[in-house]
Amino acid sequence: MIGRSFLAGMALAVTVTVVAASEPVVRGLDHIPLAVNDLEASRADFEALGFVLKPGRPHENGLRNLHAKFPDGTEIELITVGAATDALTLRYRGWLNIGDGPAFLGLYAPDFGALAQRLTRSGLTLQVSGGLGILSESIELQHLFFAHRQRSTTDLPEHFDHVNTAYGLAGVWLAGAEVELNLLALLGAVPMRQARCGPFGASTTAFSLPEAELVFLPAAAQTVPGRTIVGATVVVKSLEAVRRILHQNRVRHIEAPGCDRDSIWVAPSAAHGMWLEFHRRPASR
């Protein structure tokens, strides 16, 4: 089993890998499955945040879901389950017994062959099933998966027409996630010189991928002990549109003080267990 001690022990090798790695085998984010106990209540709450939600397809194991989809193939998935009928629903059920929150993190890896080769050189094995890649050897990384951003033929233009002008999932904030930090460096993510900050304080480390940022925070920033995914960044065309919809629906929000960054934040109480950052990128990016 490849566990936390293995990847932590590779910290010195990570620096060398980052310098030597050419093209990152992970390009950005795929999607974040946000587990919720009440799907209809979460629908109303996310619509109040300005998202359009696409209904999900029926699942044989009883999972029900909704999708906040973006044109680049990224998304936030709201997902719930009643009774546990298989291993996946049992895991979701155990997660939901503690409360709502992001249960998994999907990374965008367009070439599973190149990803598998990079992982093999580090003693890790990629297991692919149903279009998803996982590292089942590591208990600490079982919430992480790799995917291809598979777009659906049923996606329509109106599914991307969010009132808040959101057009992509472009960042994730993790707390107490040393294993994930070392893994991302091995896969070609580039350390950022400038720290990122939010309502929970400044980052310890941040990594840049071609299409996303991954920000690492101290474990004290965890909203729920043991849950490493604490926030997500959605890029928007207009922060004024975000302010307007949040004011209209009386959703409390903040603009993090002391941050050189155009963002509006919604707390986990309004976003079902995670901080949600609405960020407007500079025009030059």
C-alpha positions as CSV (number, residue, x, y, z in Angstrom):
1,M,0.0,0.0,0.0
2,I,1.3,3.5,-0.9
3,G,0.3,5.8,1.9
4,R,1.0,9.1,3.5
5,S,4.4,8.2,4.8
6,F,5.5,7.2,1.3
7,L,4.5,10.4,-0.4
8,A,5.7,12.5,2.5
9,G,9.0,10.9,2.3
10,M,9.3,11.9,-1.4
11,A,9.2,15.7,-0.5
12,L,12.9,16.1,-1.5
13,A,12.3,14.3,-4.8
14,V,9.3,16.5,-5.6
15,T,11.5,19.6,-6.2
16,V,13.6,17.7,-8.7
17,T,10.5,16.4,-10.5
18,V,8.9,19.8,-10.8
19,V,12.0,21.2,-12.5
20,A,12.4,18.2,-14.8
21,A,8.8,17.7,-15.7
22,S,7.9,19.3,-19.0
23,E,4.2,19.2,-19.9
24,P,1.9,18.6,-16.8
25,V,0.0,15.4,-17.2
26,V,-2.8,17.0,-15.2
27,R,-4.2,20.1,-16.9
28,G,-6.7,21.4,-14.4
29,L,-9.9,20.4,-12.6
30,D,-12.6,18.1,-13.9
31,H,-15.4,18.4,-11.4
32,I,-16.2,18.4,-7.7
33,P,-19.0,16.1,-6.4
34,L,-20.7,18.0,-3.5
35,A,-22.6,15.5,-1.3
36,V,-25.8,16.9,0.0
37,N,-28.5,15.4,2.3
38,D,-31.4,17.3,0.7
39,L,-31.1,17.6,-3.1
40,E,-34.1,19.9,-3.5
41,A,-32.9,22.3,-0.8
42,S,-29.4,22.4,-2.3
43,R,-31.0,23.1,-5.7
44,A,-32.8,26.2,-4.3
45,D,-29.6,27.3,-2.5
46,F,-27.4,27.1,-5.6
47,E,-30.0,28.8,-7.8
48,A,-30.0,31.6,-5.2
49,L,-26.2,31.8,-5.8
50,G,-27.0,32.4,-9.5
51,F,-26.3,28.9,-11.0
52,V,-28.4,27.1,-13.6
53,L,-28.7,23.4,-12.7
54,K,-29.0,20.6,-15.2
55,P,-31.0,17.5,-14.0
56,G,-28.9,14.4,-13.7
57,R,-29.6,11.0,-15.1
58,P,-31.1,8.1,-13.1
59,H,-28.6,5.8,-11.4
60,E,-29.2,2.1,-10.7
61,N,-27.7,2.4,-7.3
62,G,-30.1,5.2,-6.2
63,L,-27.7,8.2,-6.6
64,R,-29.5,11.4,-7.6
65,N,-27.7,14.5,-8.9
66,L,-27.8,17.9,-10.4
67,H,-25.1,19.7,-12.4
68,A,-23.8,23.2,-12.4
69,K,-22.0,22.9,-15.8
70,F,-19.5,25.2,-17.5
71,P,-18.5,25.5,-21.2
72,D,-15.0,24.2,-20.6
73,G,-16.3,20.8,-19.3
74,T,-15.8,21.6,-15.6
75,E,-18.7,21.4,-13.1
76,I,-19.9,21.3,-9.6
77,E,-22.1,18.2,-9.1
78,L,-24.7,18.2,-6.3
79,I,-25.2,14.5,-5.4
80,T,-27.2,12.7,-2.8
81,V,-28.2,9.1,-1.9
82,G,-30.9,7.5,0.3
83,A,-30.1,3.9,1.2
84,A,-26.7,2.4,0.7
85,T,-26.9,-0.2,-2.0
86,D,-23.2,-0.6,-3.1
87,A,-19.7,0.4,-2.1
88,L,-20.1,3.9,-3.6
89,T,-23.5,4.7,-2.0
90,L,-22.2,3.3,1.3
91,R,-19.3,5.7,1.2
92,Y,-21.6,8.7,0.3
93,R,-24.0,7.7,3.1
94,G,-21.2,7.6,5.7
95,W,-20.0,11.0,4.5
96,L,-23.5,12.5,4.7
97,N,-24.0,11.2,8.2
98,I,-21.4,13.9,9.2
99,G,-22.9,16.6,7.0
100,D,-22.9,18.1,3.6
101,G,-19.6,18.8,1.8
102,P,-17.3,18.1,-1.1
103,A,-16.7,14.4,-1.1
104,F,-14.3,13.9,-4.1
105,L,-12.0,15.9,-6.2
106,G,-11.7,15.3,-10.0
107,L,-8.6,16.3,-11.9
108,Y,-8.5,16.8,-15.6
109,A,-6.0,14.4,-17.2
110,P,-6.5,14.3,-21.0
111,D,-4.0,11.5,-21.6
112,F,-4.3,8.5,-19.1
113,G,-1.3,6.8,-20.8
114,A,1.0,9.7,-19.9
115,L,-0.5,10.0,-16.5
116,A,0.0,6.3,-15.8
117,Q,3.7,6.5,-16.9
118,R,4.4,9.5,-14.6
119,L,2.7,7.7,-11.7
120,T,4.5,4.5,-12.3
121,R,7.9,6.2,-12.1
122,S,6.9,7.3,-8.6
123,G,5.7,3.8,-7.6
124,L,2.0,4.5,-8.0
125,T,-0.5,2.7,-10.2
126,L,-3.4,4.2,-12.1
127,Q,-6.5,2.0,-12.2
128,V,-9.0,3.0,-15.0
129,S,-12.6,2.0,-15.0
130,G,-15.7,3.6,-16.6
131,G,-13.6,6.6,-17.9
132,L,-12.2,7.4,-14.5
133,G,-8.8,6.9,-13.1
134,I,-8.1,6.3,-9.4
135,L,-5.2,5.4,-7.0
136,S,-6.9,2.7,-4.9
137,E,-3.5,1.7,-3.3
138,S,-3.6,4.8,-1.2
139,I,-6.3,5.2,1.4
140,E,-5.4,8.9,1.8
141,L,-6.0,9.5,-1.9
142,Q,-9.2,7.6,-2.4
143,H,-11.2,10.8,-2.7
144,L,-9.1,11.9,-5.7
145,F,-9.9,10.8,-9.2
146,F,-8.8,11.7,-12.8
147,A,-11.2,12.2,-15.7
148,H,-11.4,13.5,-19.3
149,R,-14.2,16.1,-18.9
150,Q,-16.6,14.1,-20.9
151,R,-19.3,16.5,-22.3
152,S,-22.8,15.2,-22.7
153,T,-24.8,15.3,-25.9
154,T,-27.7,16.6,-23.8
155,D,-25.8,19.8,-22.8
156,L,-27.7,22.8,-24.1
157,P,-26.6,26.5,-24.2
158,E,-29.1,27.3,-21.5
159,H,-27.3,24.9,-19.1
160,F,-24.3,27.3,-19.2
161,D,-26.2,30.6,-18.9
162,H,-25.6,31.2,-15.3
163,V,-27.1,34.4,-13.8
164,N,-23.8,34.9,-11.9
165,T,-21.9,34.8,-15.2
166,A,-19.8,31.8,-14.1
167,Y,-18.0,30.1,-16.9
168,G,-15.5,27.7,-15.3
169,L,-14.3,25.8,-12.2
170,A,-10.8,27.1,-11.9
171,G,-9.5,26.4,-8.4
172,V,-9.7,24.3,-5.3
173,W,-8.6,25.0,-1.7
174,L,-7.4,22.1,0.4
175,A,-6.4,22.1,4.1
176,G,-4.1,19.6,5.8
177,A,-3.6,17.9,2.5
178,E,0.2,17.0,2.5
179,V,-0.3,13.9,0.4
180,E,-2.2,15.7,-2.3
181,L,0.4,18.5,-2.3
182,N,3.3,16.1,-3.0
183,L,1.3,14.2,-5.6
184,L,0.5,17.4,-7.6
185,A,4.1,18.4,-7.7
186,L,5.0,14.9,-9.1
187,L,2.4,15.3,-11.8
188,G,4.0,18.6,-13.1
189,A,2.1,21.3,-11.2
190,V,4.2,24.4,-10.8
191,P,4.7,26.1,-7.4
192,M,3.4,29.7,-7.3
193,R,5.6,32.4,-5.8
194,Q,2.6,34.5,-4.7
195,A,0.5,33.1,-1.9
196,R,-3.2,33.1,-2.1
197,C,-5.5,34.3,0.6
198,G,-9.1,34.0,1.5
199,P,-11.4,34.3,4.5
200,F,-9.6,31.5,6.2
201,G,-6.1,33.1,6.0
202,A,-3.2,32.8,3.7
203,S,-2.0,29.7,1.8
204,T,1.0,27.7,2.8
205,T,1.6,26.6,-0.8
206,A,-0.1,27.1,-4.1
207,F,0.3,25.2,-7.4
208,S,-0.5,26.3,-10.9
209,L,-1.8,24.1,-13.6
210,P,-2.4,25.3,-17.2
211,E,-6.2,25.6,-16.4
212,A,-6.4,25.8,-12.6
213,E,-4.9,26.6,-9.3
214,L,-4.7,24.4,-6.2
215,V,-4.2,26.2,-2.9
216,F,-3.0,24.4,0.2
217,L,-3.9,25.6,3.7
218,P,-3.0,24.5,7.2
219,A,-5.2,21.8,8.7
220,A,-6.7,24.3,11.0
221,A,-8.6,25.7,8.0
222,Q,-10.7,22.6,7.7
223,T,-14.4,23.3,8.1
224,V,-15.0,19.8,9.4
225,P,-12.0,17.9,10.9
226,G,-10.6,15.3,8.4
227,R,-12.2,16.9,5.3
228,T,-9.4,18.3,3.2
229,I,-11.5,20.0,0.4
230,V,-12.6,23.3,2.0
231,G,-13.3,25.5,-1.0
232,A,-13.7,26.0,-4.7
233,T,-13.1,28.9,-7.1
234,V,-15.5,29.7,-9.9
235,V,-14.4,32.2,-12.5
236,V,-17.0,34.8,-13.5
237,K,-17.3,37.5,-16.2
238,S,-18.9,40.1,-13.8
239,L,-18.6,40.4,-10.0
240,E,-21.3,43.0,-10.2
241,A,-23.7,40.3,-11.5
242,V,-22.6,38.1,-8.6
243,R,-23.3,40.9,-6.1
244,R,-26.6,41.6,-7.6
245,I,-27.9,38.1,-7.4
246,L,-26.6,37.6,-3.9
247,H,-28.1,40.8,-2.7
248,Q,-31.4,40.0,-4.4
249,N,-31.6,36.6,-2.7
250,R,-30.2,37.9,0.7
251,V,-27.2,35.6,0.6
252,R,-24.5,36.7,3.0
253,H,-21.1,37.2,1.3
254,I,-17.7,38.8,1.9
255,E,-14.9,40.3,0.0
256,A,-11.7,38.9,1.7
257,P,-9.8,41.9,3.2
258,G,-6.1,42.2,2.4
259,C,-6.3,40.1,-0.7
260,D,-4.9,41.5,-4.0
261,R,-7.6,39.5,-5.9
262,D,-11.1,40.4,-7.3
263,S,-13.3,37.9,-5.5
264,I,-16.5,37.5,-3.6
265,W,-16.8,34.7,-1.1
266,V,-19.8,32.7,0.1
267,A,-19.5,30.7,3.4
268,P,-20.0,27.0,3.7
269,S,-23.4,27.6,5.4
270,A,-24.7,28.9,2.1
271,A,-22.8,26.5,-0.2
272,H,-23.5,23.2,1.6
273,G,-20.2,22.6,3.3
274,M,-17.6,24.5,1.3
275,W,-16.3,28.0,0.8
276,L,-17.3,29.2,-2.7
277,E,-15.1,31.9,-4.3
278,F,-16.5,33.9,-7.3
279,H,-13.3,35.3,-9.0
280,R,-12.9,37.6,-11.9
281,R,-9.6,37.1,-13.7
282,P,-7.6,40.1,-14.8
283,A,-8.3,41.0,-18.4
284,S,-4.7,40.1,-19.4
285,R,-5.1,36.5,-18.4
